[in-house]
Amino acid sequence: MISFIITFIAGISTLIGGFIPFLKVHNEERIIVSSLAFAAGIMVSISILDLLPSSFDYLISTHGFWLGIFLIIVSLVLGILTFSCLDRILSNDVDNLYRVGVFSMIAIIIHNIPEDCICHVTYEIKAIFSYCYKKCIVKTF
């Protein structure tokens, strides 16, 4: 029952969030900035509270304690340096909203690369298992 209530709250929140663009507001830029700041805060908190401990556990179990910590620190520093260099390049002569759009595009591209790799690997594994099932199991019966 609790999972149903949480799902219902998430659905209602999405519905309420879908009505926000239809409101007539005098300062639309403030809503855009607030929405982006809220989304960025959620993404950072998910990264810190969920993804970082999981990656820490995985890297330590596969590469050892010190190499795992080193890989995490190097990855974080490379990400920070990449986006700070992009910020310096784009901050000179472009609009602030354009810069946010470019950062969002780059973040989505970086996010989708591993996701697409996982989808491809899953499809290939499914094809291999399907082939093995047809050749090995079905012919024996």
DSSP file (Angstrom, degrees, kcal/mol; ACC not computed):
  #  RESIDUE AA STRUCTURE BP1 BP2  ACC     N-H-->O    O-->H-N    N-H-->O    O-->H-N    TCO  KAPPA ALPHA  PHI   PSI    X-CA   Y-CA   Z-CA
    1    1 A M     >        0   0    0      0, 0.0     4,-2.0     0, 0.0     5,-0.1   0.000 360.0 360.0 360.0 -36.7    0.0    0.0    0.0
    2    2 A I  H  >  +     0   0    0      1,-0.2     4,-2.5     2,-0.2     5,-0.2   0.900 360.0  52.6 -65.1 -40.0    2.9    2.4    0.8
    3    3 A S  H  > S+     0   0    0      1,-0.2     4,-2.3     2,-0.2    -1,-0.2   0.872 107.9  51.9 -64.7 -34.7    4.4    1.8   -2.7
    4    4 A F  H  > S+     0   0    0      2,-0.2     4,-2.4     1,-0.2    -1,-0.2   0.904 110.0  48.7 -65.6 -40.7    1.0    2.7   -4.3
    5    5 A I  H  X S+     0   0    0     -4,-2.0     4,-2.5     2,-0.2    -2,-0.2   0.913 112.0  48.4 -65.4 -43.1    0.8    5.9   -2.3
    6    6 A I  H  X S+     0   0    0     -4,-2.5     4,-2.2     2,-0.2    -2,-0.2   0.907 112.7  48.6 -64.2 -41.3    4.4    6.9   -3.2
    7    7 A T  H  X S+     0   0    0     -4,-2.3     4,-2.3     2,-0.2    -2,-0.2   0.895 111.1  50.6 -64.2 -39.9    3.6    6.1   -6.9
    8    8 A F  H  X S+     0   0    0     -4,-2.4     4,-2.6     2,-0.2     5,-0.2   0.915 110.0  49.4 -63.9 -43.5    0.4    8.2   -6.7
    9    9 A I  H  X S+     0   0    0     -4,-2.5     4,-2.4     1,-0.2    -2,-0.2   0.903 111.0  50.3 -62.8 -40.7    2.3   11.1   -5.2
   10   10 A A  H  X S+     0   0    0     -4,-2.2     4,-2.0     2,-0.2    -2,-0.2   0.908 111.9  47.9 -64.4 -41.0    4.9   10.9   -7.9
   11   11 A G  H  X S+     0   0    0     -4,-2.3     4,-2.1     2,-0.2    -2,-0.2   0.909 112.6  47.4 -66.2 -41.9    2.2   10.9  -10.6
   12   12 A I  H  X S+     0   0    0     -4,-2.6     4,-2.8     2,-0.2     5,-0.2   0.883 109.9  53.9 -66.4 -38.2    0.4   13.8   -9.1
   13   13 A S  H  X S+     0   0    0     -4,-2.4     4,-2.6    -5,-0.2    -1,-0.2   0.905 108.7  49.0 -62.7 -40.4    3.6   15.8   -8.8
   14   14 A T  H  X S+     0   0    0     -4,-2.0     4,-1.5     2,-0.2    -1,-0.2   0.904 111.5  49.7 -64.6 -40.3    4.3   15.2  -12.5
   15   15 A L  H  X S+     0   0    0     -4,-2.1     4,-0.8     2,-0.2    -2,-0.2   0.921 112.1  46.8 -64.4 -44.3    0.8   16.3  -13.4
   16   16 A I  H >X S+     0   0    0     -4,-2.8     3,-0.9     1,-0.2     4,-0.7   0.907 110.9  52.8 -64.6 -41.1    1.2   19.5  -11.3
   17   17 A G  H 3< S+     0   0    0     -4,-2.6     3,-0.5     1,-0.2    -1,-0.2   0.794 102.9  59.4 -64.7 -27.6    4.6   20.2  -12.8
   18   18 A G  H 3< S+     0   0    0     -4,-1.5    -1,-0.2     1,-0.2    -2,-0.2   0.730 102.0  53.6 -72.5 -21.1    3.0   19.9  -16.3
   19   19 A F  H X< S+     0   0    0     -3,-0.9     3,-1.1    -4,-0.8     4,-0.4   0.638  86.4  83.4 -86.5 -15.0    0.6   22.7  -15.5
   20   20 A I  G >< S+     0   0    0     -4,-0.7     3,-1.5    -3,-0.5    -1,-0.2   0.883  84.5  56.3 -59.5 -41.6    3.3   25.2  -14.5
   21   21 A P  G 3  S+     0   0    0      0, 0.0    -1,-0.3     0, 0.0    -2,-0.1   0.757 102.1  58.6 -64.1 -20.0    4.2   26.3  -18.1
   22   22 A F  G <  S+     0   0    0     -3,-1.1     2,-0.2    -4,-0.2    -2,-0.2   0.559  83.4 101.9 -85.6  -7.5    0.6   27.3  -18.6
   23   23 A L  S <  S-     0   0    0     -3,-1.5     2,-0.9    -4,-0.4    -3,-0.0  -0.536  76.4-125.3 -75.8 140.9    0.5   29.8  -15.8
   24   24 A K        +     0   0    0     -2,-0.2     2,-0.4     2,-0.0    -2,-0.1  -0.788  39.7 172.6 -88.3 110.6    0.8   33.4  -16.7
   25   25 A V        -     0   0    0     -2,-0.9     3,-0.3     1,-0.1     6,-0.0  -0.935  34.3-142.9-122.2 142.4    3.8   34.7  -14.7
   26   26 A H  S    S+     0   0    0     -2,-0.4     2,-0.8     1,-0.2     3,-0.2   0.869  97.2  44.9 -71.7 -36.7    5.3   38.1  -15.0
   27   27 A N     >  +     0   0    0      1,-0.2     4,-1.0     2,-0.1     3,-0.3  -0.758  62.9 165.4-112.8  84.6    8.9   36.9  -14.5
   28   28 A E  H  > S+     0   0    0     -2,-0.8     4,-2.1    -3,-0.3    -1,-0.2   0.822  73.6  61.5 -70.3 -31.2    9.3   33.8  -16.6
   29   29 A E  H  > S+     0   0    0      1,-0.2     4,-2.6     2,-0.2    -1,-0.2   0.860  99.7  56.0 -64.8 -33.6   13.1   33.8  -16.3
   30   30 A R  H  > S+     0   0    0     -3,-0.3     4,-2.4     2,-0.2    -1,-0.2   0.890 107.5  48.4 -65.4 -38.7   12.8   33.4  -12.6
   31   31 A I  H  X S+     0   0    0     -4,-1.0     4,-2.6     2,-0.2    -2,-0.2   0.905 111.8  49.6 -67.8 -40.5   10.7   30.2  -13.0
   32   32 A I  H  X S+     0   0    0     -4,-2.1     4,-2.5     2,-0.2     5,-0.2   0.941 113.5  45.4 -62.8 -46.6   13.2   28.8  -15.5
   33   33 A V  H  X S+     0   0    0     -4,-2.6     4,-2.4     1,-0.2    -2,-0.2   0.909 114.1  49.0 -64.4 -41.9   16.1   29.5  -13.2
   34   34 A S  H  X S+     0   0    0     -4,-2.4     4,-2.3     2,-0.2    -1,-0.2   0.905 111.7  49.0 -64.6 -41.7   14.3   28.1  -10.2
   35   35 A S  H  X S+     0   0    0     -4,-2.6     4,-2.5     2,-0.2    -2,-0.2   0.914 112.8  47.1 -64.8 -43.0   13.3   24.9  -12.1
   36   36 A L  H  X S+     0   0    0     -4,-2.5     4,-2.5    -5,-0.2    -2,-0.2   0.892 112.2  50.1 -66.3 -38.6   16.8   24.4  -13.3
   37   37 A A  H  X S+     0   0    0     -4,-2.4     4,-2.2    -5,-0.2    -2,-0.2   0.897 111.3  49.1 -65.9 -39.2   18.3   24.9   -9.9
   38   38 A F  H  X S+     0   0    0     -4,-2.3     4,-2.1     2,-0.2    -2,-0.2   0.933 112.8  46.8 -64.2 -45.7   15.8   22.5   -8.4
   39   39 A A  H  X S+     0   0    0     -4,-2.5     4,-2.4     1,-0.2    -2,-0.2   0.893 112.1  50.8 -64.3 -39.8   16.6   19.8  -11.0
   40   40 A A  H  X S+     0   0    0     -4,-2.5     4,-2.6     2,-0.2     5,-0.2   0.900 109.2  51.4 -64.6 -40.1   20.3   20.4  -10.5
   41   41 A G  H  X S+     0   0    0     -4,-2.2     4,-2.3     2,-0.2    -2,-0.2   0.897 110.1  48.8 -63.2 -40.4   20.0   20.0   -6.8
   42   42 A I  H  X S+     0   0    0     -4,-2.1     4,-2.3     2,-0.2    -2,-0.2   0.926 112.7  47.9 -64.4 -44.2   18.1   16.7   -7.2
   43   43 A M  H  X S+     0   0    0     -4,-2.4     4,-2.2     2,-0.2    -2,-0.2   0.899 112.7  48.0 -65.5 -40.4   20.7   15.4   -9.6
   44   44 A V  H  X S+     0   0    0     -4,-2.6     4,-2.6     2,-0.2     5,-0.2   0.913 112.0  49.5 -66.5 -41.5   23.6   16.4   -7.4
   45   45 A S  H  X S+     0   0    0     -4,-2.3     4,-2.8    -5,-0.2     5,-0.3   0.885 111.2  49.3 -67.0 -36.4   21.9   14.8   -4.3
   46   46 A I  H  X>S+     0   0    0     -4,-2.3     4,-2.2     2,-0.2     5,-1.8   0.910 112.0  49.6 -66.1 -40.7   21.3   11.6   -6.2
   47   47 A S  I  <>S+     0   0    0     -4,-2.2     5,-2.7     3,-0.2    -2,-0.2   0.930 117.8  38.9 -62.3 -45.1   24.9   11.5   -7.4
   48   48 A I  I  <5S+     0   0    0     -4,-2.6    -2,-0.2     3,-0.2    -1,-0.2   0.912 124.5  36.4 -74.6 -41.7   26.2   12.0   -3.9
   49   49 A L  I  <5S+     0   0    0     -4,-2.8    -3,-0.2    -5,-0.2    -2,-0.2   0.731 134.1  13.1 -87.7 -22.1   23.8    9.9   -1.9
   50   50 A D  I  X5S+     0   0    0     -4,-2.2     4,-1.4    -5,-0.3    -3,-0.2   0.767 125.6  39.2-120.0 -54.3   23.3    7.0   -4.4
   51   51 A L  I  ><S+     0   0    0     -5,-1.8     4,-2.7     1,-0.2     5,-0.2   0.896 111.3  54.2 -74.6 -40.2   25.7    6.8   -7.3
   52   52 A L  H  ><S+     0   0    0     -5,-2.7     4,-2.4    -6,-0.3    -1,-0.2   0.926 110.1  45.2 -64.6 -46.3   28.9    7.7   -5.5
   53   53 A P  H  > S+     0   0    0      0, 0.0     4,-2.5     0, 0.0    -1,-0.2   0.892 114.2  50.7 -63.7 -36.0   28.7    5.1   -2.7
   54   54 A S  H  X S+     0   0    0     -4,-1.4     4,-2.4     2,-0.2    -2,-0.2   0.926 113.0  44.5 -65.8 -43.5   27.7    2.4   -5.3
   55   55 A S  H  X S+     0   0    0     -4,-2.7     4,-2.9     2,-0.2     5,-0.3   0.876 111.6  54.6 -68.1 -35.4   30.6    3.3   -7.5
   56   56 A F  H  X S+     0   0    0     -4,-2.4     4,-2.2    -5,-0.2     5,-0.2   0.942 110.6  45.3 -60.7 -48.1   32.9    3.4   -4.4
   57   57 A D  H  X S+     0   0    0     -4,-2.5     4,-2.1     2,-0.2    -2,-0.2   0.915 115.5  47.4 -62.0 -43.4   31.9   -0.1   -3.4
   58   58 A Y  H  X S+     0   0    0     -4,-2.4     4,-1.9     1,-0.2     5,-0.2   0.941 113.4  46.0 -65.6 -47.5   32.3   -1.4   -7.0
   59   59 A L  H  X S+     0   0    0     -4,-2.9     4,-2.7     1,-0.2     5,-0.4   0.866 113.4  49.4 -66.9 -35.1   35.7    0.1   -7.6
   60   60 A I  H  X S+     0   0    0     -4,-2.2     4,-1.3    -5,-0.3    -1,-0.2   0.897 112.0  48.5 -69.4 -38.5   37.0   -1.0   -4.2
   61   61 A S  H  < S+     0   0    0     -4,-2.1    -2,-0.2    -5,-0.2    -1,-0.2   0.814 122.1  33.9 -72.0 -28.2   35.8   -4.6   -4.8
   62   62 A T  H  < S+     0   0    0     -4,-1.9    -2,-0.2    -5,-0.2    -3,-0.2   0.824 133.5  21.6 -95.4 -34.1   37.3   -4.8   -8.3
   63   63 A H  H  < S-     0   0    0     -4,-2.7     4,-0.3     1,-0.3    -3,-0.2   0.465 108.0-104.3-115.5  -3.6   40.5   -2.7   -8.1
   64   64 A G     X  -     0   0    0     -4,-1.3     4,-1.8    -5,-0.4    -1,-0.3  -0.203  42.0 -71.2  95.3 166.4   41.4   -2.5   -4.4
   65   65 A F  H  > S+     0   0    0      2,-0.2     4,-2.2     1,-0.2     5,-0.2   0.959 125.2  38.0 -65.3 -56.1   41.0    0.2   -1.9
   66   66 A W  H  > S+     0   0    0      1,-0.2     4,-2.3     2,-0.2    -1,-0.2   0.889 118.5  47.2 -69.9 -40.1   43.6    2.8   -2.9
   67   67 A L  H  > S+     0   0    0     -4,-0.3     4,-2.5     2,-0.2    -1,-0.2   0.879 111.9  52.6 -68.4 -36.0   43.2    2.4   -6.7
   68   68 A G  H  X S+     0   0    0     -4,-1.8     4,-2.0     2,-0.2    -2,-0.2   0.926 111.3  45.4 -62.9 -45.3   39.4    2.6   -6.3
   69   69 A I  H  X S+     0   0    0     -4,-2.2     4,-2.5     1,-0.2     5,-0.2   0.908 112.7  51.9 -64.0 -41.4   39.7    5.9   -4.3
   70   70 A F  H  X S+     0   0    0     -4,-2.3     4,-2.7     1,-0.2    -2,-0.2   0.919 109.3  49.1 -61.4 -44.0   42.1    7.2   -6.9
   71   71 A L  H  X S+     0   0    0     -4,-2.5     4,-2.2     2,-0.2    -1,-0.2   0.877 111.4  49.7 -64.5 -37.7   39.8    6.4   -9.8
   72   72 A I  H  X S+     0   0    0     -4,-2.0     4,-2.4     2,-0.2    -2,-0.2   0.938 113.2  45.7 -65.7 -46.2   36.9    8.1   -8.1
   73   73 A I  H  X S+     0   0    0     -4,-2.5     4,-2.6     1,-0.2     5,-0.2   0.919 113.4  49.4 -64.6 -43.0   38.9   11.2   -7.3
   74   74 A V  H  X S+     0   0    0     -4,-2.7     4,-2.6     1,-0.2    -1,-0.2   0.908 111.4  49.8 -62.9 -41.5   40.3   11.4  -10.9
   75   75 A S  H  X S+     0   0    0     -4,-2.2     4,-2.1    -5,-0.2    -2,-0.2   0.917 112.3  47.0 -64.0 -43.1   36.8   11.0  -12.4
   76   76 A L  H  X S+     0   0    0     -4,-2.4     4,-2.4     2,-0.2    -2,-0.2   0.919 113.4  47.9 -64.3 -43.1   35.4   13.7  -10.2
   77   77 A V  H  X S+     0   0    0     -4,-2.6     4,-2.8     1,-0.2     5,-0.2   0.909 110.9  51.1 -65.7 -41.4   38.3   16.1  -11.0
   78   78 A L  H  X S+     0   0    0     -4,-2.6     4,-2.4    -5,-0.2    -1,-0.2   0.900 111.0  48.9 -62.8 -40.1   38.0   15.4  -14.7
   79   79 A G  H  X S+     0   0    0     -4,-2.1     4,-2.1     2,-0.2     5,-0.2   0.921 113.1  46.4 -64.1 -43.7   34.3   16.1  -14.7
   80   80 A I  H  X S+     0   0    0     -4,-2.4     4,-2.1     1,-0.2    -2,-0.2   0.920 114.3  47.7 -64.8 -43.8   34.8   19.4  -12.8
   81   81 A L  H  X S+     0   0    0     -4,-2.8     4,-2.3     2,-0.2     5,-0.2   0.890 109.9  53.4 -65.1 -39.2   37.6   20.5  -15.0
   82   82 A T  H  X S+     0   0    0     -4,-2.4     4,-2.1    -5,-0.2    -2,-0.2   0.946 113.9  40.6 -61.2 -48.8   35.7   19.7  -18.2
   83   83 A F  H  X S+     0   0    0     -4,-2.1     4,-2.0     1,-0.2    -1,-0.2   0.805 113.0  53.8 -75.3 -27.6   32.6   21.7  -17.2
   84   84 A S  H  X S+     0   0    0     -4,-2.1     4,-2.0    -5,-0.2    -1,-0.2   0.890 109.8  48.7 -71.9 -35.7   34.7   24.6  -15.8
   85   85 A C  H  X S+     0   0    0     -4,-2.3     4,-2.3     2,-0.2    -2,-0.2   0.921 112.3  48.7 -65.1 -43.0   36.6   24.8  -19.1
   86   86 A L  H  X S+     0   0    0     -4,-2.1     4,-2.6     1,-0.2     5,-0.2   0.886 109.4  53.3 -62.5 -37.6   33.3   24.8  -21.0
   87   87 A D  H  X S+     0   0    0     -4,-2.0     4,-1.8     1,-0.2    -1,-0.2   0.907 109.8  47.1 -64.5 -41.1   32.0   27.4  -18.7
   88   88 A R  H  < S+     0   0    0     -4,-2.0     4,-0.5     2,-0.2    -1,-0.2   0.883 113.5  48.6 -67.4 -37.4   35.0   29.7  -19.4
   89   89 A I  H  < S+     0   0    0     -4,-2.3     3,-0.5     1,-0.2     4,-0.4   0.929 119.8  36.6 -67.3 -43.9   34.6   29.1  -23.1
   90   90 A L  H  X S+     0   0    0     -4,-2.6     4,-0.7     1,-0.2    -2,-0.2   0.670 104.4  69.5 -85.5 -16.6   30.9   29.8  -23.2
   91   91 A S  T  < S+     0   0    0     -4,-1.8    -1,-0.2    -5,-0.2    -2,-0.1   0.644  85.4  70.7 -79.9 -11.5   30.7   32.6  -20.6
   92   92 A N  T  4 S-     0   0    0     -4,-0.5    -1,-0.2    -3,-0.5    -2,-0.1   0.953 118.5  -1.9 -72.1 -49.3   32.5   35.2  -22.7
   93   93 A D  T  4 S+     0   0    0     -4,-0.4     2,-0.3    -3,-0.2    -1,-0.2   0.107 105.0  90.6-137.7  26.5   30.1   36.1  -25.4
   94   94 A V  S  < S-     0   0    0     -4,-0.7     2,-0.1     1,-0.0    -4,-0.0  -0.858  75.5 -95.3-124.3 161.6   26.9   34.0  -25.2
   95   95 A D     >  -     0   0    0     -2,-0.3     4,-1.9     1,-0.1     5,-0.1  -0.369  32.7-122.5 -68.7 149.7   23.5   34.4  -23.5
   96   96 A N  H  > S+     0   0    0      1,-0.2     4,-1.9     2,-0.2     5,-0.1   0.879 112.2  50.0 -64.0 -40.5   23.1   32.8  -20.1
   97   97 A L  H  > S+     0   0    0      1,-0.2     4,-2.0     2,-0.2    -1,-0.2   0.862 108.5  53.5 -68.6 -34.9   20.2   30.7  -21.2
   98   98 A Y  H  > S+     0   0    0      2,-0.2     4,-2.2     1,-0.2    -2,-0.2   0.902 107.4  51.8 -62.9 -41.4   22.1   29.5  -24.2
   99   99 A R  H  X S+     0   0    0     -4,-1.9     4,-2.4     1,-0.2    -2,-0.2   0.896 108.1  50.6 -63.4 -40.8   24.9   28.4  -22.0
  100  100 A V  H  X S+     0   0    0     -4,-1.9     4,-2.4     1,-0.2    -1,-0.2   0.893 109.6  52.1 -63.4 -39.2   22.5   26.4  -19.8
  101  101 A G  H  X S+     0   0    0     -4,-2.0     4,-2.4     2,-0.2    -2,-0.2   0.900 109.4  48.4 -63.4 -41.2   21.2   24.7  -22.9
  102  102 A V  H  X S+     0   0    0     -4,-2.2     4,-2.4     2,-0.2    -2,-0.2   0.922 112.3  48.8 -66.1 -43.6   24.6   23.7  -24.1
  103  103 A F  H  X S+     0   0    0     -4,-2.4     4,-2.5     1,-0.2    -2,-0.2   0.906 111.7  49.6 -62.1 -40.8   25.5   22.3  -20.7
  104  104 A S  H  X S+     0   0    0     -4,-2.4     4,-2.4     2,-0.2    -2,-0.2   0.911 110.4  50.6 -64.1 -41.7   22.2   20.4  -20.6
  105  105 A M  H  X S+     0   0    0     -4,-2.4     4,-2.3     2,-0.2    -2,-0.2   0.929 112.2  46.3 -61.8 -45.3   22.9   19.0  -24.1
  106  106 A I  H  X S+     0   0    0     -4,-2.4     4,-2.7     1,-0.2     5,-0.2   0.904 112.4  50.7 -65.2 -40.7   26.4   17.8  -23.1
  107  107 A A  H  X S+     0   0    0     -4,-2.5     4,-2.2     2,-0.2    -1,-0.2   0.896 110.8  48.7 -64.4 -39.7   25.1   16.3  -19.9
  108  108 A I  H  X S+     0   0    0     -4,-2.4     4,-2.3     2,-0.2    -2,-0.2   0.906 111.9  49.3 -67.2 -40.8   22.4   14.4  -21.7
  109  109 A I  H  X S+     0   0    0     -4,-2.3     4,-1.4     2,-0.2    -2,-0.2   0.944 113.0  46.3 -62.4 -47.3   24.9   13.1  -24.3
  110  110 A I  H  < S+     0   0    0     -4,-2.7    -1,-0.2     1,-0.2    -2,-0.2   0.877 113.9  49.8 -63.2 -36.6   27.3   12.0  -21.6
  111  111 A H  H  X S+     0   0    0     -4,-2.2     4,-1.0    -5,-0.2    -1,-0.2   0.875 109.9  50.3 -68.4 -37.6   24.5   10.4  -19.7
  112  112 A N  H  X S+     0   0    0     -4,-2.3     4,-2.7     1,-0.2     5,-0.2   0.711  93.1  74.2 -79.3 -20.0   23.1    8.5  -22.7
  113  113 A I  H  X S+     0   0    0     -4,-1.4     4,-2.0     2,-0.2    -1,-0.2   0.966 103.7  36.0 -61.4 -54.8   26.4    6.9  -23.9
  114  114 A P  H  > S+     0   0    0      0, 0.0     4,-2.3     0, 0.0    -1,-0.2   0.876 116.5  55.8 -66.3 -33.1   26.6    4.3  -21.1
  115  115 A E  H  X S+     0   0    0     -4,-1.0     4,-2.0     1,-0.2    -2,-0.2   0.914 109.0  46.1 -63.6 -41.8   22.9    3.8  -21.2
  116  116 A D  H  X S+     0   0    0     -4,-2.7     4,-2.3     2,-0.2    -1,-0.2   0.867 110.2  54.1 -68.5 -36.1   22.9    3.0  -24.9
  117  117 A C  H  X S+     0   0    0     -4,-2.0     4,-2.6    -5,-0.2    -2,-0.2   0.908 108.6  49.3 -62.5 -40.7   25.9    0.7  -24.4
  118  118 A I  H  X S+     0   0    0     -4,-2.3     4,-2.6     2,-0.2    -2,-0.2   0.906 110.2  50.6 -65.6 -41.3   23.9   -1.2  -21.8
  119  119 A C  H  X S+     0   0    0     -4,-2.0     4,-2.1     2,-0.2    -1,-0.2   0.911 111.9  48.0 -62.1 -41.5   20.9   -1.5  -24.1
  120  120 A H  H  X S+     0   0    0     -4,-2.3     4,-2.4     2,-0.2    -2,-0.2   0.933 112.5  47.4 -65.0 -46.5   23.1   -2.8  -26.9
  121  121 A V  H  X S+     0   0    0     -4,-2.6     4,-2.6     1,-0.2     5,-0.2   0.906 111.8  51.3 -62.7 -41.2   24.8   -5.4  -24.7
  122  122 A T  H  X S+     0   0    0     -4,-2.6     4,-2.2     1,-0.2    -1,-0.2   0.902 110.3  49.1 -62.6 -40.8   21.4   -6.5  -23.3
  123  123 A Y  H  X S+     0   0    0     -4,-2.1     4,-2.2     2,-0.2    -2,-0.2   0.908 111.9  48.4 -64.7 -42.0   20.0   -6.9  -26.8
  124  124 A E  H  X S+     0   0    0     -4,-2.4     4,-2.4     2,-0.2    -2,-0.2   0.903 111.4  49.3 -66.4 -40.7   23.1   -8.9  -27.9
  125  125 A I  H  X S+     0   0    0     -4,-2.6     4,-2.8     2,-0.2     5,-0.2   0.907 110.7  50.9 -64.7 -40.4   22.9  -11.2  -24.8
  126  126 A K  H  X S+     0   0    0     -4,-2.2     4,-2.4     1,-0.2    -2,-0.2   0.905 110.6  49.2 -62.4 -41.1   19.2  -11.7  -25.5
  127  127 A A  H  X S+     0   0    0     -4,-2.2     4,-2.3     2,-0.2    -2,-0.2   0.900 111.7  48.7 -65.3 -40.2   20.0  -12.7  -29.1
  128  128 A I  H  X S+     0   0    0     -4,-2.4     4,-2.7     2,-0.2    -2,-0.2   0.931 113.4  46.2 -65.5 -45.5   22.7  -15.1  -28.0
  129  129 A F  H  X S+     0   0    0     -4,-2.8     4,-2.6     1,-0.2    -2,-0.2   0.885 112.0  51.5 -64.8 -37.7   20.4  -16.7  -25.4
  130  130 A S  H  X S+     0   0    0     -4,-2.4     4,-2.2    -5,-0.2    -1,-0.2   0.915 111.4  47.4 -64.2 -42.2   17.6  -16.9  -27.9
  131  131 A Y  H  X S+     0   0    0     -4,-2.3     4,-2.5     2,-0.2     5,-0.3   0.929 113.8  47.2 -63.6 -45.8   19.9  -18.6  -30.4
  132  132 A C  H  X>S+     0   0    0     -4,-2.7     4,-2.8     1,-0.2     5,-0.9   0.883 111.1  52.2 -63.8 -38.3   21.2  -21.1  -27.8
  133  133 A Y  I  X>S+     0   0    0     -4,-2.6     5,-2.1    -5,-0.2     4,-0.6   0.925 113.0  43.7 -64.0 -44.4   17.7  -21.8  -26.7
  134  134 A K  I  <5S+     0   0    0     -4,-2.2     5,-0.4     3,-0.2    -2,-0.2   0.901 122.1  37.8 -68.5 -40.7   16.6  -22.6  -30.3
  135  135 A K  I  <5S+     0   0    0     -4,-2.5    -2,-0.2    -5,-0.2    -3,-0.2   0.895 129.2  25.2 -79.4 -41.9   19.6  -24.6  -31.2
  136  136 A C  I  X5S+     0   0    0     -4,-2.8     4,-0.8    -5,-0.3    -3,-0.2   0.927 127.6  30.9 -94.2 -51.1   20.3  -26.5  -28.0
  137  137 A I  I  X<S+     0   0    0     -5,-0.9     4,-0.8    -4,-0.6     3,-0.2   0.915 118.8  47.1 -83.6 -44.2   17.2  -26.8  -25.9
  138  138 A V  H  4<S+     0   0    0     -5,-2.1     3,-0.5     1,-0.2    -1,-0.2   0.878 111.9  51.0 -69.1 -37.2   14.4  -27.0  -28.5
  139  139 A K  H  4 S+     0   0    0     -5,-0.4    -1,-0.2    -6,-0.2    -2,-0.2   0.772 104.2  58.5 -71.6 -25.8   16.3  -29.6  -30.7
  140  140 A T  H  <        0   0    0     -4,-0.8    -1,-0.2     1,-0.2    -2,-0.2   0.748 360.0 360.0 -77.1 -21.3   16.9  -31.9  -27.7
  141  141 A F     <        0   0    0     -4,-0.8    -1,-0.2    -3,-0.5    -2,-0.2   0.432 360.0 360.0-101.6 360.0   13.2  -32.3  -27.0
